[in-house]
Amino acid sequence: MHELSLAQGLIDQLKELAGAHKATRIMTVRVNIGTMAGIVVDSFVFGFNAVKTETNCVREAQLKITEVDGDDLILAQVIME
């Protein structure tokens, strides 16, 4: 399931962002997923929720997904403190 590896990659990116901004908690993550990206959104959400529990700063993050035209997976916004 490549959605799980994509979710893990997103978590890794979020950890780096939190460290760079000295944030201790990520509250909201907004992602745009292209309808032609070949990503099963429900599987991606499941993977994100499963993997986030292993990382303190991301553990409480809410994932918000917008499906858009195209074939990209884009990290659109991160709200952290």
Buried (B, 14 or more C-beta within 10 A) or exposed (E): EEBBEBBBEBBEEBBEBBEEEEBEBBEEBBBBBBEEBEBBBEBBBBBBEEBBEEBEBBEEBEBEBEEBEEEEBBEEEBBBE
